[in-house]
Amino acid sequence: MSATVPIEIPREIMRSTRMTPQELKRDLAILLFQQGKLSFGKAREMAGMTGWAFQQLLGSRGIPVHYDVEEYEEDLQTLQELGRL
């Protein structure tokens, strides 16, 4: 079950940034990924993008994709659960 938490951003701030709510959400996902607070998968999910598109976006901004052992093990477990290993 997925739940969301609304964040209130004053209309004037949105106007000042000249960003849509989706763009702001995407940039927040990128920032949290860059700071190591979200994994690639969770940041991609928050940004509402495919893995490939998110990776391309990170690359276009010069942000390296870090992939640690924990994420590798999570991916292996997912593949096993899907019967792809």
Buried (B, 14 or more C-beta within 10 A) or exposed (E): EEEEEEEEEEEEEBEEEEBEEEEBBBBBBBEBBBEEEBBBBEBBBBBEBEEEEBBEBBEEEEBEEEEEEEEEEEEEEEEEEEEEE
